[in-house]
Amino acid sequence: MIHQFNESEKGPLDGVRVLDLSRLVAGNMLTLFLADFGADVIKIEKDGKGDDLRSWKESDEPIYWKIYGRNKRSMVLDLKSEPGREALKKLASHADILVENFVPGGLEKMGLAPQVLHQANPKLVIVRVSGWGQTGPFSHKPGFGTLVEAMSGFSYLNGHADKPPTLPPLALADMIAGVYGAAGVLTALRAAEKEGIGQVIDLSLFEPIFSFISSEALKYQLSGVPTMRSGNQSSHTAPRNVYECSDGKFVAMSGSMQSMALRILDTIGRPELKADKRFHDNDARVEHRDELDLIIGDFIKQKTQQENLALFEAAGVTVGPVCSVADLIDSHYIQGREVMIQLEDDDLGCITTHNIVPRLSRTPGAFYRAAPSIGQHTKEIISQFGLENIL
């Protein structure tokens, strides 16, 4: 079923207006969340080029923009010109949130520093996205997610011990920062409602992803040794791995609780290993995880993926298939929960994309409009806010 757009539908953030000056992923992820729940997101773009996310293409189609640009309006505005800056200030006086990701100091160079914007609108929440933050010794440096993923410790942990550190195959740092940013914006909006005063949110790409692995710092403090890459194994629980089946497919399995680990040993027909000093508790299993993985892997290798899933699921073991996106398209879970949906699209007829996350029982998000072309709503916005005498 193709989901229809309904611009008249009101979401829980109806009445909240967002000026999105950001480019690429983090800012777009942040404002997508707000747009999906009804905020009026006005995307401020350069004439001709637009958001750099539009240049990330597959089969010559801007697939990332089509997904992360949905539910937004696009306005072309030259912020290097005096009329453009004056127009932005007037728009800011009607907005609740402004999101930007220039290199720190960029707004100031344009004469649009937070204090200037707050003169136009004292309640404005300003989100400043950067690689390393607005302060500190790296604040002057540009910072893409790739550099952040490397420096944060994530890539050092990711991959196999005998292989180089591995970068994620997606804009992970940006995505995490975008979700953190959305939470920060809603917190700041609540404060503005109570106190009548806006504020600046200093959102780096580095700190959100580091918060996901900050336990590594405490581990290092206690042991003096940084955790080494362990592939699909875990440094704190065993068994935990991806195992190949007889048909070349894979299953993932985790025995992160003592009862589950013992259940796995029963299911593979090796109950005597529960009393083996190498495997009798989690500490021992982690120390001897390679030996344990060989035993489990040899058992799983004798059966197909479906045979393994049926056997372990019947035994109550936490097991699941390793899926490609091709597997997911036809997945009973994906279809039954509508994790993926079809949306109307002027160029492709329809596009496959993710549903709105999270799911609110009383005030759910909705689909209001497809990702706009560059400047599609410029005339509409100029008229709406009386900018004719400025632009």
Secondary structure as UniProt FT lines:
FT   STRAND          2..3
FT   TURN            7..8
FT   TURN            12..15
FT   STRAND          17..20
FT   HELIX           25..36
FT   TURN            37..38
FT   STRAND          40..45
FT   TURN            47..49
FT   HELIX           52..55
FT   TURN            59..60
FT   HELIX           63..68
FT   TURN            69..71
FT   STRAND          72..76
FT   TURN            79..80
FT   HELIX           82..93
FT   STRAND          97..100
FT   TURN            104..105
FT   HELIX           106..109
FT   TURN            110..111
FT   HELIX           114..120
FT   TURN            122..123
FT   STRAND          125..130
FT   TURN            137..140
FT   HELIX           145..151
FT   HELIX           154..157
FT   TURN            161..162
FT   HELIX           172..195
FT   STRAND          199..204
FT   HELIX           206..212
FT   HELIX           215..223
FT   TURN            231..232
FT   STRAND          240..244
FT   TURN            246..247
FT   STRAND          250..254
FT   HELIX           258..267
FT   TURN            268..269
FT   HELIX           271..275
FT   TURN            277..279
FT   HELIX           282..287
FT   HELIX           289..300
FT   TURN            301..302
FT   HELIX           305..314
FT   TURN            315..316
FT   STRAND          319..321
FT   HELIX           325..329
FT   HELIX           332..337
FT   STRAND          340..345
FT   TURN            346..348
FT   STRAND          349..354
FT   TURN            374..377
FT   HELIX           378..384
FT   TURN            385..386
FT   TURN            388..390
//
